[in-house]
């Protein structure tokens, strides 16, 4: 009689433990709070093809490029005693609506960072 209840009882306990474990520890930190950077020009047009470099304590750790909407999503695990920043630079010259100034951004607790980049002024 005990054998009849042993197998279903084991499945029930194992499944309950998995649910409790997932509820207590949740998703990893880097998936909970991604950073979205959006870059636009003076006319509020998205800028495609900007190079976005992520820095941890001034050391580069990843590199991505803005998409058609001028946006890039960055995922990283934020360590307690580290500072994070991003460098946004135009590496293709005038191919993407003009040439833009390089911009540095501190990545804080905000998930969305919107930037209006200025075009490089030409000196004659």
Buried (B, 14 or more C-beta within 10 A) or exposed (E): EEEEEEEEEEEEEEEEEEEEEEEEEEEEEEEEEEBEBBBBBEEEEBBBBBBBBBBBEEEEEEEBEBEEEBBBEBBBEBEEEEEBBBBBBBEEEEEBBBBBEEBEBEBEEEEEBEBEBEBBEEEE
